[in-house]
Amino acid sequence: MNNEQSKALAVECTRYARSITKDDPSQEGTKWAYEFSPETFSDSDPDFVVDVCEAVKEAWGPSEQNPIIFNLPATVEMSTPNVYADQI
């Protein structure tokens, strides 16, 4: 996959998750939270990660009362902890 295809898939999956949770009338009254994790965060171009996270955020539609959670993993330990912290 190229970057645009990856971003499109993340948005599509987020929209699907939204459709079966907070947009589903049968789920009315349930408070849903959404966590997105760009799995290769520590090995990705930071500008691309921000672009994908912004697109996912827009697709989910968080609010101040119900924010989105971004989990930025260092699953493969590509760098030292200080470099990871600088990326965030």
OpenMM code with the backbone's topology and positions (N, CA, C; nanometers):
from openmm import Vec3, app, unit

residues = "MET ASN ASN GLU GLN SER LYS ALA LEU ALA VAL GLU CYS THR ARG TYR ALA ARG SER ILE THR LYS ASP ASP PRO SER GLN GLU GLY THR LYS TRP ALA TYR GLU PHE SER PRO GLU THR PHE SER ASP SER ASP PRO ASP PHE VAL VAL ASP VAL CYS GLU ALA VAL LYS GLU ALA TRP GLY PRO SER GLU GLN ASN PRO ILE ILE PHE ASN LEU PRO ALA THR VAL GLU MET SER THR PRO ASN VAL TYR ALA ASP GLN ILE".split()
positions = [
    Vec3(0.0833, -0.1182, 0.0000),
    Vec3(0.0000, 0.0000, 0.0000),
    Vec3(0.0880, 0.1248, 0.0000),
    Vec3(0.0431, 0.2249, -0.0700),
    Vec3(0.1114, 0.3539, -0.0612),
    Vec3(0.0448, 0.4355, 0.0509),
    Vec3(0.0963, 0.5552, 0.0741),
    Vec3(0.0457, 0.6374, 0.1844),
    Vec3(-0.1024, 0.6707, 0.1694),
    Vec3(-0.1447, 0.7076, 0.0497),
    Vec3(-0.2855, 0.7438, 0.0290),
    Vec3(-0.3776, 0.6243, 0.0522),
    Vec3(-0.3362, 0.5066, 0.0091),
    Vec3(-0.4167, 0.3863, 0.0311),
    Vec3(-0.4245, 0.3527, 0.1802),
    Vec3(-0.3137, 0.3690, 0.2502),
    Vec3(-0.3128, 0.3435, 0.3957),
    Vec3(-0.4055, 0.4395, 0.4680),
    Vec3(-0.3975, 0.5657, 0.4313),
    Vec3(-0.4852, 0.6659, 0.4939),
    Vec3(-0.6316, 0.6358, 0.4629),
    Vec3(-0.6616, 0.6013, 0.3389),
    Vec3(-0.7996, 0.5703, 0.2997),
    Vec3(-0.8529, 0.4509, 0.3782),
    Vec3(-0.7701, 0.3500, 0.3996),
    Vec3(-0.8129, 0.2329, 0.4761),
    Vec3(-0.8398, 0.2696, 0.6220),
    Vec3(-0.7537, 0.3517, 0.6802),
    Vec3(-0.7743, 0.3947, 0.8193),
    Vec3(-0.9050, 0.4715, 0.8327),
    Vec3(-0.9335, 0.5585, 0.7369),
    Vec3(-1.0582, 0.6359, 0.7396),
    Vec3(-1.1786, 0.5447, 0.7181),
    Vec3(-1.1683, 0.4528, 0.6238),
    Vec3(-1.2789, 0.3592, 0.5976),
    Vec3(-1.3109, 0.2756, 0.7219),
    Vec3(-1.2092, 0.2253, 0.7877),
    Vec3(-1.2304, 0.1445, 0.9083),
    Vec3(-1.2897, 0.2283, 1.0213),
    Vec3(-1.2459, 0.3526, 1.0328),
    Vec3(-1.3002, 0.4415, 1.1352),
    Vec3(-1.4471, 0.4706, 1.1081),
    Vec3(-1.4799, 0.4973, 0.9831),
    Vec3(-1.6207, 0.5220, 0.9479),
    Vec3(-1.7064, 0.3989, 0.9753),
    Vec3(-1.6523, 0.2809, 0.9481),
    Vec3(-1.7275, 0.1585, 0.9764),
    Vec3(-1.7499, 0.1444, 1.1273),
    Vec3(-1.6432, 0.1659, 1.2048),
    Vec3(-1.6565, 0.1563, 1.3506),
    Vec3(-1.7607, 0.2556, 1.4010),
    Vec3(-1.7602, 0.3750, 1.3451),
    Vec3(-1.8584, 0.4766, 1.3856),
    Vec3(-1.9996, 0.4313, 1.3491),
    Vec3(-2.0153, 0.3708, 1.2315),
    Vec3(-2.1490, 0.3307, 1.1856),
    Vec3(-2.2121, 0.2231, 1.2736),
    Vec3(-2.1302, 0.1401, 1.3354),
    Vec3(-2.1856, 0.0322, 1.4188),
    Vec3(-2.1834, 0.0663, 1.5677),
    Vec3(-2.1395, 0.1873, 1.5994),
    Vec3(-2.1361, 0.2291, 1.7398),
    Vec3(-2.2180, 0.3560, 1.7578),
    Vec3(-2.1539, 0.4691, 1.7559),
    Vec3(-2.2229, 0.5933, 1.7929),
    Vec3(-2.3244, 0.6424, 1.6909),
    Vec3(-2.3189, 0.5965, 1.5665),
    Vec3(-2.4200, 0.6347, 1.4676),
    Vec3(-2.5342, 0.5341, 1.4562),
    Vec3(-2.5226, 0.4217, 1.5230),
    Vec3(-2.6252, 0.3177, 1.5185),
    Vec3(-2.7377, 0.3542, 1.6160),
    Vec3(-2.8610, 0.3731, 1.5656),
    Vec3(-2.9720, 0.4117, 1.6541),
    Vec3(-2.9951, 0.3134, 1.7690),
    Vec3(-2.9631, 0.1869, 1.7477),
    Vec3(-2.9838, 0.0892, 1.8556),
    Vec3(-2.8824, 0.1069, 1.9690),
    Vec3(-2.7793, 0.1879, 1.9466),
    Vec3(-2.6772, 0.2125, 2.0486),
    Vec3(-2.6979, 0.3456, 2.1211),
    Vec3(-2.8125, 0.4078, 2.0967),
    Vec3(-2.8411, 0.5369, 2.1596),
    Vec3(-2.8285, 0.5263, 2.3114),
    Vec3(-2.7633, 0.6240, 2.3687),
    Vec3(-2.7445, 0.6248, 2.5135),
    Vec3(-2.6134, 0.5629, 2.5573),
    Vec3(-2.5449, 0.4966, 2.4663),
    Vec3(-2.4155, 0.4370, 2.4983),
    Vec3(-2.3064, 0.5369, 2.4628),
    Vec3(-2.2145, 0.5576, 2.5532),
    Vec3(-2.1026, 0.6471, 2.5271),
    Vec3(-1.9870, 0.5633, 2.4719),
    Vec3(-1.9470, 0.5939, 2.3495),
    Vec3(-1.8402, 0.5198, 2.2835),
    Vec3(-1.7111, 0.5996, 2.2838),
    Vec3(-1.6008, 0.5315, 2.3028),
    Vec3(-1.4680, 0.5916, 2.2916),
    Vec3(-1.3984, 0.5264, 2.1729),
    Vec3(-1.3061, 0.5996, 2.1119),
    Vec3(-1.2340, 0.5464, 1.9969),
    Vec3(-1.0857, 0.5712, 2.0150),
    Vec3(-1.0074, 0.4657, 1.9966),
    Vec3(-0.8625, 0.4745, 2.0052),
    Vec3(-0.8042, 0.4306, 1.8725),
    Vec3(-0.7180, 0.5133, 1.8164),
    Vec3(-0.6520, 0.4807, 1.6900),
    Vec3(-0.5031, 0.4683, 1.7145),
    Vec3(-0.4450, 0.3649, 1.6556),
    Vec3(-0.3035, 0.3392, 1.6758),
    Vec3(-0.2338, 0.3197, 1.5418),
    Vec3(-0.1541, 0.4177, 1.4972),
    Vec3(-0.0744, 0.3947, 1.3774),
    Vec3(0.0393, 0.2986, 1.4133),
    Vec3(0.0236, 0.1733, 1.3800),
    Vec3(0.1095, 0.0658, 1.4304),
    Vec3(0.2586, 0.0845, 1.4040),
    Vec3(0.2949, 0.1484, 1.2978),
    Vec3(0.4372, 0.1682, 1.2706),
    Vec3(0.4761, 0.3137, 1.2936),
    Vec3(0.4213, 0.3716, 1.3969),
    Vec3(0.4455, 0.5129, 1.4270),
    Vec3(0.5938, 0.5472, 1.4317),
    Vec3(0.6703, 0.4716, 1.5069),
    Vec3(0.8101, 0.5084, 1.5291),
    Vec3(0.8970, 0.4923, 1.4046),
    Vec3(0.8431, 0.4265, 1.3012),
    Vec3(0.9186, 0.4059, 1.1780),
    Vec3(0.8539, 0.4786, 1.0596),
    Vec3(0.7638, 0.5706, 1.0875),
    Vec3(0.6911, 0.6409, 0.9810),
    Vec3(0.7322, 0.7870, 0.9740),
    Vec3(0.7073, 0.8470, 0.8592),
    Vec3(0.7299, 0.9896, 0.8420),
    Vec3(0.6320, 1.0642, 0.9332),
    Vec3(0.6819, 1.1490, 1.0220),
    Vec3(0.5926, 1.2187, 1.1160),
    Vec3(0.4810, 1.2983, 1.0470),
    Vec3(0.5098, 1.3603, 0.9336),
    Vec3(0.4060, 1.4363, 0.8631),
    Vec3(0.2937, 1.3449, 0.8145),
    Vec3(0.3302, 1.2249, 0.7698),
    Vec3(0.2293, 1.1290, 0.7256),
    Vec3(0.1451, 1.0823, 0.8435),
    Vec3(0.2083, 1.0555, 0.9563),
    Vec3(0.1342, 1.0109, 1.0750),
    Vec3(0.0336, 1.1179, 1.1170),
    Vec3(0.0752, 1.2432, 1.1177),
    Vec3(-0.0155, 1.3517, 1.1535),
    Vec3(-0.1310, 1.3582, 1.0539),
    Vec3(-0.1008, 1.3435, 0.9260),
    Vec3(-0.2037, 1.3471, 0.8214),
    Vec3(-0.3069, 1.2355, 0.8424),
    Vec3(-0.2600, 1.1150, 0.8680),
    Vec3(-0.3513, 1.0018, 0.8909),
    Vec3(-0.4333, 1.0244, 1.0176),
    Vec3(-0.3689, 1.0664, 1.1241),
    Vec3(-0.4416, 1.0888, 1.2498),
    Vec3(-0.5467, 1.1980, 1.2347),
    Vec3(-0.5155, 1.3035, 1.1618),
    Vec3(-0.6138, 1.4102, 1.1384),
    Vec3(-0.7327, 1.3579, 1.0572),
    Vec3(-0.7063, 1.2745, 0.9572),
    Vec3(-0.8143, 1.2184, 0.8754),
    Vec3(-0.9020, 1.1249, 0.9583),
    Vec3(-0.8414, 1.0443, 1.0427),
    Vec3(-0.9159, 0.9537, 1.1307),
    Vec3(-0.9977, 1.0342, 1.2306),
    Vec3(-0.9387, 1.1376, 1.2843),
    Vec3(-1.0102, 1.2241, 1.3795),
    Vec3(-1.1346, 1.2843, 1.3146),
    Vec3(-1.1200, 1.3327, 1.1932),
    Vec3(-1.2342, 1.3903, 1.1220),
    Vec3(-1.3422, 1.2845, 1.0962),
    Vec3(-1.3015, 1.1635, 1.0612),
    Vec3(-1.3980, 1.0569, 1.0339),
    Vec3(-1.4735, 1.0148, 1.1598),
    Vec3(-1.4070, 1.0178, 1.2753),
    Vec3(-1.4723, 0.9769, 1.4003),
    Vec3(-1.5601, 1.0886, 1.4557),
    Vec3(-1.5133, 1.2125, 1.4454),
    Vec3(-1.5908, 1.3251, 1.4964),
    Vec3(-1.5911, 1.3334, 1.6473),
    Vec3(-1.4735, 1.3454, 1.7092),
    Vec3(-1.4696, 1.3551, 1.8557),
    Vec3(-1.5227, 1.4892, 1.9047),
    Vec3(-1.5450, 1.4967, 2.0335),
    Vec3(-1.5885, 1.6209, 2.0966),
    Vec3(-1.5033, 1.6424, 2.2214),
    Vec3(-1.5193, 1.7570, 2.2827),
    Vec3(-1.4463, 1.7813, 2.4078),
    Vec3(-1.4890, 1.6830, 2.5152),
    Vec3(-1.6175, 1.6484, 2.5152),
    Vec3(-1.6691, 1.5550, 2.6150),
    Vec3(-1.6297, 1.4109, 2.5849),
    Vec3(-1.6048, 1.3806, 2.4591),
    Vec3(-1.5704, 1.2442, 2.4188),
    Vec3(-1.4578, 1.2501, 2.3147),
    Vec3(-1.3345, 1.2735, 2.3618),
    Vec3(-1.2224, 1.2900, 2.2687),
    Vec3(-1.1767, 1.1568, 2.2088),
    Vec3(-1.1005, 1.1664, 2.1031),
    Vec3(-1.0384, 1.0485, 2.0428),
    Vec3(-0.9048, 1.0251, 2.1129),
    Vec3(-0.8618, 0.9006, 2.1187),
    Vec3(-0.7347, 0.8653, 2.1801),
    Vec3(-0.6404, 0.8200, 2.0689),
    Vec3(-0.5222, 0.8774, 2.0642),
    Vec3(-0.4195, 0.8332, 1.9708),
    Vec3(-0.3111, 0.7610, 2.0504),
    Vec3(-0.2937, 0.6339, 2.0201),
    Vec3(-0.1912, 0.5520, 2.0826),
    Vec3(-0.0735, 0.5473, 1.9860),
    Vec3(0.0384, 0.6031, 2.0230),
    Vec3(0.1551, 0.6109, 1.9351),
    Vec3(0.2611, 0.5110, 1.9816),
    Vec3(0.2527, 0.3871, 1.9325),
    Vec3(0.3379, 0.2809, 1.9840),
    Vec3(0.4812, 0.2861, 1.9316),
    Vec3(0.5684, 0.2329, 2.0108),
    Vec3(0.7069, 0.2084, 1.9698),
    Vec3(0.7242, 0.0572, 1.9729),
    Vec3(0.6531, -0.0110, 1.8845),
    Vec3(0.6443, -0.1567, 1.8913),
    Vec3(0.7732, -0.2285, 1.8550),
    Vec3(0.8595, -0.1662, 1.7761),
    Vec3(0.9799, -0.2355, 1.7312),
    Vec3(1.1075, -0.1723, 1.7871),
    Vec3(1.0904, -0.0716, 1.8685),
    Vec3(1.2056, -0.0031, 1.9292),
    Vec3(1.3087, 0.0325, 1.8228),
    Vec3(1.2670, 0.1176, 1.7298),
    Vec3(1.3524, 0.1600, 1.6189),
    Vec3(1.4578, 0.2616, 1.6627),
    Vec3(1.4366, 0.3215, 1.7797),
    Vec3(1.5294, 0.4251, 1.8244),
    Vec3(1.5317, 0.4286, 1.9765),
    Vec3(1.6125, 0.5166, 2.0288),
    Vec3(1.6218, 0.5292, 2.1744),
    Vec3(1.5008, 0.6059, 2.2277),
    Vec3(1.4716, 0.5941, 2.3557),
    Vec3(1.3537, 0.6601, 2.4128),
    Vec3(1.3496, 0.8106, 2.3901),
    Vec3(1.4644, 0.8770, 2.3902),
    Vec3(1.4627, 1.0220, 2.3708),
    Vec3(1.4201, 1.0587, 2.2277),
    Vec3(1.4552, 0.9776, 2.1300),
    Vec3(1.4134, 1.0034, 1.9912),
    Vec3(1.2634, 0.9815, 1.9796),
    Vec3(1.2124, 0.8760, 2.0415),
    Vec3(1.0684, 0.8486, 2.0429),
    Vec3(0.9936, 0.9662, 2.1053),
    Vec3(1.0434, 1.0161, 2.2161),
    Vec3(0.9788, 1.1306, 2.2821),
    Vec3(0.9816, 1.2531, 2.1935),
    Vec3(1.0885, 1.2756, 2.1230),
    Vec3(1.0965, 1.3892, 2.0307),
    Vec3(0.9962, 1.3749, 1.9166),
    Vec3(0.9709, 1.2523, 1.8698),
    Vec3(0.8741, 1.2298, 1.7642),
    Vec3(0.7346, 1.2705, 1.8095),
    Vec3(0.7016, 1.2380, 1.9323),
    Vec3(0.5696, 1.2708, 1.9855),
    Vec3(0.5585, 1.4196, 2.0047),
] * unit.nanometer
topology = app.Topology()
chain = topology.addChain("A")
for resn in residues:
    res = topology.addResidue(resn, chain)
    for name in ("N", "CA", "C"):
        topology.addAtom(name, app.Element.getBySymbol(name[0]), res)
